[in-house]
Amino acid sequence: MSGTDKPIGYWLKHLHNLIEKQFDATLGDLGLDRRQWQILNALSSAARSRSEIEQALAPFWPDGVPHFGAILDGPDGLVTRGWVADDGDALNLTEQGRAAHRRAAERVGETRRLLLHGLSPEQYAETVRILSVMADNVETALASRAGVQD
């Protein structure tokens, strides 16, 4: 069976799992996982509230609801390490957090280059466009189905 004989669901799930493993390999020795990286990266451009971070990361959680307790405040949490400051209204990167983000960003860039190796920018853009259209198709169908059931 060739790769093109497998359905898109297989490739989406397989690629997702491989990306998770690659992030673990890329960031593990820095004491970071993918979710922690995503928070550091989201905070690298501006302070954000917990709810803004939760909304931004919701698609990456299996149940769609981010669980930040351990990521931020647990024993290895970003606040606990002193990488993120929480003033009650907003989360901000500290100087230590900015340094950690820079180290991780270099490695994440390498991972992205590895992931996109052999693809032109146009092929990548078209792949993202196609996946976006497919997601929109399913969202529309689900919304219309929900409207029928109400």
Buried (B, 14 or more C-beta within 10 A) or exposed (E): EEEEEEEEEEEEEEEEEEEEEBBEEBBEEEEBBBBBBBBBBBBBEEBBEBEBBBEBBEEEEEEEEBEBEEBBEEEEBBBEBEBBBEEEEBBBBBEBBBEBBEEBBEBBEEBEEEEEEEEEEEEEEEEEEEEEEEEEEEEEEEEEEEEEEE
